[in-house]
Amino acid sequence: MTFFEEGGFPGARTRWLSAEVCINGHLTTGMLEYEPQRSAKHCQRCGAETIRTCPKCGVPIRGNYEGDGTVGYNHRSPWKHCHDCGAPFPWITGKLAAAKEYVAELDGLDETEKTQLQGAIEDLATDGHRTELAASRFKRLMGKVGPAVGSGLYKIALDVATEATKKLIM
C-alpha cells in the first residue's frame, strides 16, 4: 500500500489515516499520523490494551480519511471488521462472546432455540445471505423471552449489528 491510495477525483491524493483503538472498541485517535501524542498503551476509559493493527493480518486499522490535505472524520470508526482480511476486531468478538453467554443463561428458551439465537446474533454482525433470516429469528426469539429479560441482549445485538441489519430488527 502506498502512502496515498488512488481514489476520489482524478489526480487527487487520498489516504486512510491510522487509528488506535482499545480492544473494547474505544477510539484513542483516528489520525495517529497527526496526533501521536494521543497514543496510549492502555485506554483511558476502561484500561484495556490499545491496538493499531488487525490482530489477524497486521494491517493498520483505518481511521479518518484524508484527501489533498483535508481530513474527513470517519464517524463509523472504530470499524467492526478488518478491511483487508475481513476478520472481526476484538471489540466485536468480545461482544459476540458476551451475547452467547447471555443467551445461555436465558430462561424461557429450550437448547435448540438458544443455539438458534446465538447463531442469529452472530449473523447480525454481517450483511450476508443470512441477514434477513437472522433478523427474523432474533425478533421471534426475543419476543419469546420478553423485553425485561432480553433488554441487555438487545443492546449487545444492536452494538454488533450492521446499519442495514439494525433497520431489520428495530
N, C-alpha and C positions, 0 to 999 in steps of 0.2 A: 504494500500500500504506500502510495506516495504521500508527501506532506499535504498536498492539496489534491483532492479527488476530482474527477470530472463530474459535472452535474450543473444544474441550473442553466443559466444563459450561456450561449456560445462564447468562449473566451473567458468566462467567469472562473475565478479561483475560489473554490469552496472546499470545506472540510468539516468533519465532525471533530469537536474538541473532546478531550478525555474527561471522564467522570471518575469520582471516587465516591463509593457508596459503602455503608456498613452492611454486614451480612443480614441485618434485619430490614434493610431497604431504606435507611435514612441517608439522603444525599448530603455529602460534605461539600462537594463542588462539582459543577457541571462544566467547568472550564479550568482544568488543572494547569494548563499551559500558562494561563494569565493570573491564576490565584494559587501559586504553590504554598503560600503562607496559610491557606485554609486546610491544607493536607494534615491528616492526623492518623496515628496508628489505630486509634480507637474512637468510636463515636461519642460525641459529647452528650447525645440524647439518651443512649442506652448502654454505652460502654462496650459494645460489640466491636470486633475487629473490622477494619475497613479493607476494601479491595479496590483495585483499579483495572483488573483484567478478569476475563471469564475464567473461572476455576477449571473448566474443562479443556478449553483450547488456547488460553493465554492471550487472546486478542483484547486490546483495550476496550473498556466499556464506553459506549458512546454517551457523550454529554450534550452540551449545546452545539449548535450549528453555526459555522462562520462562513460568510460569503463576501469576498472582496473587502475584508476588514471589518465588516459589520457582523456582530454576534446576535443570533436569534436564540431565544430561550426555548429549550425543549421541555414543554410542560408535561410530557408523558414520562419524563425521567423520574425515577430510575426505570429502565426497561424491564420487562418481565422475562424476556428470553435474549440470548446472545444473537446478534445479527449475523455472526459468522458460522457458528456450529448449530444454532437453534436450541441449545440446552437452556433449561430454566435456570435463572440465577438463584443464589441461596435464599433470598427473601421469599421467593415463590415456593421453592421446595420445602422450606420451613413451614410456610402457611398450609401447604397441602398436607404435610405430615400432621400438623395440628388438627386440621379438618378431619382427617381419617381417624385420629384418636378420639375426637369429639363424637363422631358418628358411632364409634364402637361402644361408647358409653350411653347412647340414647336409649330411652325406654320407648316402647310403642312400635318398634320395628323388629321384624324377625331377621335372622342372619342373612338371608338372601337379599332382603331389602337394604340392609346395612351395606352389603357388598355393592349393590347397585348404586346406592347413594354415594359411596366413596368413589366409585368409578365415574359417576356423573360429575362430581366436583372436579376431578382431575381433567375431564373433558371440557369443562367450562373454562379452563385456563388457556385453551387454544381455539382458534377459529378453524375448525376442521369439519370433516364429513359427519361427525357425531355431535356437533354443537346443538342442533335442534332437539335431538333425542335426549341429550344430557339436560338441556333446559327443561324439557317436559318431565323427565324423571325427577329432577330436582324439585320442581314445583309440586308434583304429585306427592312425593315422599315427605317434603317439608310440611305439606298440608296435613299429613297423617300425624306428625309429631306435635303440631301446633306452634303458634308464634312465640309463646312464652318459653317453651323448651328449645326451640330452634333459632332464637334470635342471634345468639353468638355464632352459630354455624352459618347463618345467613350473612352476617358481616364478613366472616372469613371468605365465604364463597364470592362475595362482591369484590373483595380485595384481590383475589386471584383471577377473576373473570376478565375477559377482554371486553372492550367497549361494546362491541356488537352483541356479545353474549349477555351483558348486563341488561340490554334492552329486552332480550327474550325472557329473562327471569323476573323482571320488575313489573 
